[in-house]
């Protein structure tokens, strides 16, 4: 009750520290029947043992459903007063469905995950301690906060700088809930986190990183949703729409990591494409490529033999010929314009040139949309 005070100080929990109450259906059904007076204590002991064993395994995996009859955790609220946890370390902190009044978490380190699904914090006018999650920390780079799409509020929970190194998503993903739109809920959830980060922090670089980080996580769960609908589609329309969205999402993940730390992926993808087309030019159209370079850079009327740096020999060994094809491939890839001279090439070579030019144009657009805005100096130049 509100007269009780509980303090946990300087403790280390290797498993789950649970203040929450999230009872799975099978435990609820098993112990819901009223116990008789004669076996009441034994009944309570069995329930406590069963629930304790459930908590040990609850966070060993994340849950994905394939139908509309999910056996979800029963939302049964637990009301707590005046709980203070100070200078404590826990592997897992379970606050699911806990309504915490005048409770404080001060200098609490969480090494694996924190469950705030359905949790709430409220404070009296005389409360002086740390509020919500403002003074917790995730010492590792792979921490997770589990939260509900419908009830989560980053502002109410007072999330802090640890946003840079955690993921935030529901413990249970119901991809086939006919009563809600998963894609819209997922988008609203991460947009709210990004808006909170923009208001909470003043460092522009940090805000940009956080926005791209949670946009990347949004895309990850949306991709998982479409993958589930490919495997268990609701008709042809759902199947082909999911195929398209899933393919597009993976393309963005492979090429630019959906904008979050995607520079290396983008660079490797560009190098691969240029080398790939260079090899095709070398093995299929080497002579035509060298002829084009000769015609473009060796102006006979200007006595090109006097300009050693502009000479392009027809053949000078395999390596030099390949370098010519590589140079030509780079020209095609990086130029957003399509020079009129390319239209004079024979059909087979022009088709390859057009394909590489489209790839290069796509790469430029991906860079501008997903990566350029991560760099303040580029941001200020192009205004993205």
N, C-alpha and C positions, 0 to 999 in steps of 0.2 A: 504493500500500500504506500501512500504518499508520505508516511512517517518513517519508512524504512530507508536506510542508507547502506549501500554496498560499495566497497572500494576494493579494487583489484590492482595491486601495485607491484612493479618489478617482478613480473611473472613471465615465464616462457612456455607457450603451448605448442607442442610439436604436431598436434592434430587440429581439431575443430574447437574453437571457442564459440559457443552458440548461445545467443540471447533470443534467437528467432523461434518461429514456430511454423514449420512447413511440413505438414503430415502427408505422406503419400496415401493414395486411396486404399492400398491393401492393408496398411497399418490401421487406418481409420476404421475400415470395415471389421477388422479382426477384434479391435478393442472397444468398439462403439457400444456394444451391448452392456447394459448396466451390471456391474459385478455385485454379487451378494456380499453381505457383511462378513461372512465366514472366510471368504477368499479375497477380500478387498486388497489387503497388503500384497498378497502374491500377485494379484492382477496388476497392481501398480508397478511392482518390480518387473514383471514380464514386459509391460508396456515400455518402461524406461530402458530396459535392456534392448528391446527391439528397435526403439527409436535411436538409441545410441549407436547401434550397429548400422542403422540406415545412414546416420550422419557421417560415419566413417567412409562410406562409399558414395555419398551424394555428390561430392565434388570431384570424383575420379573421372567423370566424363560429362560432356554436354549432351543435351537431349534434342533429338530431331524427330518430328512426327510425320507420318505418311498418310494420315487419314484425319477425319473430323471428329474422332471419338477419343481425344487425348486423355490419358489418365494423368491429369495435372496434380500438382501439390495443392492440397486444400488450403485456401487462404483463411487461416484462423488466427486472428490478431492476438498478440501477447502484449499486455500493458506493463511497462516497467517504469519505476520511479527512482530517481536519485542514484543511478548507477554511475560509478566513476572508475574508469580504467586508465591507469597512469604508468608510463615507462614500461610498457609491456610489448612482448613480441609474440605473434601467433602465425601459424601457417595459414589458417583459414579463420575468418571471422564471419559468423552467420548472424545477420540481423533481419532475416527475412520475416516480414509481417510483424515486426516489433514496433510498437508505438512507444517511443522513448521520451519521457517527460523529465526535463532537468537532468539529463544524462550527459556525461562528458567523456570524450575519448582524447586523451592528451598524450602525445608522444607515443603513439601506438604504431608499431611496424608490422606489416602484413607481407609475408613472403610469397604467398600463392594467390589467394583471391578473397574478395569481400562480397558478400551477398546482401544487397539492400532491396531486394524485390519486395515491394509493398511496405517498406519501412518508412517511418515518419519520425521527425524530431519536433518537439515543442518546448518552449521555455517560459518560465515565469519572469516577471519584471525584476526580480531580485537575483536571478541566476548570474553568476560571474565567471563560470568556467568556459572551456573551449566548446564551441558549438559544432554539431553535426560532424562532418568529416574534414574539417579545416586543419586539424593537427595530426592526421595520420600520415604514414609514409609507406611507399612500396620500394624496398631496397633493391629488388631485382628488376630486370627490364622486361619481364614477361608476366606482370601482374594483371589481374582481371577484376573488374567490378561487374557483378551480375545485377541487372536491373530490368524492370518491366518497361516495355514500350509505352504503356498507358499511364503509369503512375510516376515514372522517373522525372525528377527535376534537379538539374545540375546546380541551379541557384539555391534551392532549398537545402541541398546536401552540402553546399559550400565546398565544391571540389577545388583542389589547389594545384600547385605546380607539378605534382606527380602525374598530371594528365599527359605529360610528355612521354611517359614510359609504360602506360597501361592500355588495355583494351576495355571497352564498355559495351556489353550486350546482354541479352537475356540468357538465363541458364537453359530455358526451354524454348526452342524455336518451333512454332507450329506453322508449317508451310501450307497447310490445307484447311485453315480456319475460315469457314464460309461466312462468318459474321464480321470479318474485318479484311482490310486490304493490306497485306504484308508489305508490299513494296512502298506504299504510301506511309505506313507506320514507321518502317525502317528509315525512310528519307526524313520524315519529321523528327525522329529521334536524334539523328546525327546532325541535322541542321540546328536543333536546339543546343547541342553541345558546342557546335562551332560558334553560334551566336553568343553563348556564355563565355567562351574563351576570348572572343573579341572585346567583351565588356570587362572581363576580369583582369586581363593582363595588358600592360601598356607597351611591352616590347613587340614591335611590329614583326620582327623576324620570328619570334616565338609564336605569335598568333598565326602567322602564315604556315609555319610548320604544323601546328596543331590542327589547323583547318585541313591541310592536305592529309595528315595522319588519319583523321576521322572520316574524311571522304573516302580514303582507301579502305577503311574498315566497313563503311557503308556498302561500297561496291563488292566487298568480299561476301557479305551476307546476302546481298541481292543475287550474286552469282550462285551461291549455294541454293537459294530459293529456286532459281531457274533450273539448276541441275536436278533438284528433287522433282520438279514438274516435267522434266524430260523423262525421268525414270518412271514416274507415275502420273502421266498426263490426264487431263480431263477433256479428252477429245483432240481432234486434229488441229484445231485452231490454237489451243493451249500448247500443244507439242511444238508446232512450227514457230510460234512466237517465242517460246522458251529457248528453242535452238538458236534463233537469231540473237536474242539478248545474251544468252550464255556465251556464244561465240564472240560477240562484240566485247563483252566484259573481259574475256580471257585475252583477246587481242590487245586491249588497253593495259592489262596486267603484264603481259609479256614485253610490250614495247616501252611503256613509260611508267609501269607500276602504279597506274591511275594517278600519277602526279606526286606520289610520296617516295622520295629517295629513288627516283627512277632514272637518274642521270646515267648511271652505268649501263642499265638495261637499254636505254635509248641509244647510247654511244655504240654499244656492241651490235645492236640491231642495224644501225646505219652502216657500220663497217661491213657487216655480213652482206647487206644488200649490194653495196658498191662492189665488193669482191665477187659476189655471185654473178652479177651482170658483167663484170670484167672478164670472168672466166668464159662466159657464153660468147662475148664479143671476140675473145681470143681464139676459141676453138671453132667458131662458126662464121665469123665475119671479120677476121683479122685484116685482110686486104682492103675490104670496103672501109673499115675504120681508119686505116692509115691513109687511104686515098682522100677521105674526108678531111683529115688533119692537114695533109699536103695542100689540098685546095683552099683550106681556110687560112693557113698560116704562111704558106710559101707563095708569095706574090711574084709571079714570073716577070711581070713588067717592071718590078722594082729591083730586079737583079738579086733575088733572095740568096744567091750563093755568097754574097758579101756579108750576110748576117748569119754567122755560125750558130748563134743561139736559137734561131728560128727554123733551122733546117730540121726536117723530119724525113729520115731516110726510109725508103720502102721496106727494107729488111736489114737488120743488124743483129741477128741472133734472137733466140726465143725470149730472153729476159727483157731486152729492149722493146720488142714487139708487145710483150705483156704490159710493160709500163705505159706504152701508148694507149692500149685498151683501158688500163686503169685510169689514166688521165681523162680519156674520153668519157668513161663511166662517171667520174667525179663531176665533169662539166655538166653532164645530163642531169645528175642527181640534185646538185645544189642550186641550179638555175630555175627559179619559179616561173620564168617565161619559157615558152616553147619556140625557139628560133625558127624562122621561116625556112632556113637552110635545111632543117631536118626533113622537111617534106620532099626534098629531092632525093632522099635515100631510097634504096630499093625496098620493096614491101616487107620482106622478112626482117631486115635491120630496123626499119622504121617502127615496126610493131614492138620490137624489144626496147627501142628508145622511148616509145610512148609509154610502155609499161613501167620502165624505170623512172621516167619523168613523173608519172602519177604516184609512184612510191615516194619519190623525193618531195613532191607537193604534200603528200599525206604526212611525211615526217616533219615538214616545216609547220604544218597546222597543229600537229600533236605537241610539238615543242612550244609553240606560242600559247596553246590552250592549257596544257598540263604542267609545263616546267618553267616557262619564262617568268611567270608570276611569283615563283619561289625566290627570285633574286631581285632585291630592291632596285639595283641600278638598271636592270632590264625593264623592271616594272615601271620605273620613272620615264624611261625612254619611249616605250611603246604604249604606255598607258593602260595595261591590262590589269 
